[in-house]
Amino acid sequence: MNNVLAKDLQQISQLLHEALNEGVDYLSKIDTIPTSVPRVERQTTSLEELGYGGQLALIDFIDRYREIMVASTGPRYWGFVTGGATPAALMGDLLATIYDQNTQTDNGHGDISAIIEFETIQLLLDLFGLPKNYLGGFVTGATMSNFTCLGVGRQWLGKKLGLDIAKQGMSVPLHVLSATPHSSSIKSLSMLGIGSQQITKIKTIDETREAIDVADLEEKILALNGTPFILITSAGTVNTVDYDDFKAIASLKEKYDFWWHIDAAFGAFAVLSPDHAHLLNGWDQADSITVDGHKWLNVPYENAFFFIKEKHKMLQVETFQNSNAPYLGDPLDNFNYLNFLPENSRRLKALSAWFSLKAYGRKGYEEIVCRNIKQAQSLGAFIEASNYFELLAPIRLNTACFTLKGVDDLAKINNFLSRLNDTGKVFMTPTSFRGKAGIRAALVNWRTTDEDVILVQDLMVKAATV
């Protein structure tokens, strides 16, 4: 064995403790670590011929890179709908790294960590109050969750048209309907070969909403003359957290033949709020659902999951099976995740979710969700009463979409946002709603306190009055 590697093996306990101490130090200072840092020029470097071992690698990392690690899991990082990581989630993620399982199957041949993933999916179905007639699995993010769901939807659509698209490819255009699809769904359509421009846009309810106009949807359905299609709906749009009318869409599904997909990346968690659970009435009739774990579930990044109705199990296998790998066995005899989702090699991403769900239960997550919603409402009330800001849409859940009062100048919006983010104490992102430049703040972090909201409000006023 290489001498440096052998030495690290002997000192592995010390090395892991030193790395953990560095991480704990970061977490202990998360409230004061900047939410953004100035751009750093990339440096050219060369690979060490012999290497200098784990301890010196840690020192090199700390010296060169620790200062550019922003508080993206902190209480005032309100960009990209990014959550944090609960203590229990970190425990699970640490063990997932150490155990380093390739999570595929529970059939007793080699790694059987899929048992944990199966159980975690059941816990999540309980959390969301969804029926147990869904299969689920973990992927890296909402993009891959949407990709997985829409991939099975594509196979369903092909079968309706007499095609096995997974084997034969596409020879005819496929129809997709949506009103306000997230960019990750559009990206998924591109990767699936359906085409990012193949969406027939449905009208929204009115100029202030992002939700589907159900009457217009039915008109577009009738215009297809019975041709099957995929419908992409939203449980919480990015800008204004608007929800499509799932009860009405469920009724349409009884009349017409379509694959119904819901992008509920973070909006699924509204079901935990007694005041907002009604927004998801009827969603249990969808064929597939996307939820992002590293948002309101507050587990580390590269964590999302999907739910697909179990009745579509064969379509899922047709879409993702490794049919040219006989050593993997018959995909229908033993459940194996590599035949049910895109990745062949998979980290045990479910473990961080399992730990957090077991540690805090439904009530723990209900408290986080309800607290964040109240904090967003407080921020919205501040904006409405302010002389400097105005809401572009009502606060429907956890996100404020707003702009500078009386300003319709993108440069001024960006200048304000730069001044605000450059404080290093809060991070928000620019957006555009109905053609008007704006700012978006999304609150989904378990650490966020009411005091954080007050602090940010003061910073907003200062940035607006410079």
Salt bridges, closest charged atoms under 4 A:
GLU22 OE1 - ARG66 NH1 2.77
ASP25 OD2 - LYS29 NZ 3.24
ASP25 OD2 - ARG66 NH1 3.99
ASP60 OD2 - ARG64 NH1 3.85
ASP93 OD1 - ARG347 NH1 2.94
GLU117 OE2 - ARG346 NH2 2.66
GLU119 OE2 - LYS358 NZ 3.83
ASP126 OD1 - LYS132 NZ 3.17
ASP216 OD2 - LYS220 NZ 2.98
GLU218 OE2 - LYS255 NZ 2.71
ASP242 OD2 - ARG209 NE 2.66
ASP242 OD1 - ARG396 NE 3.80
ASP257 OD2 - LYS160 NZ 3.15
ASP287 OD2 - LYS253 NZ 2.79
ASP287 OD1 - HIS312 NE2 2.77
ASP292 OD1 - HIS294 NE2 3.18
ASP292 OD2 - LYS295 NZ 2.57
GLU318 OE1 - LYS159 NZ 2.80
GLU366 OE1 - LYS363 NZ 3.65
GLU367 OE2 - ARG371 NE 2.69
GLU390 OE2 - LYS436 NZ 3.66
ASP452 OD1 - ARG76 NH1 2.71
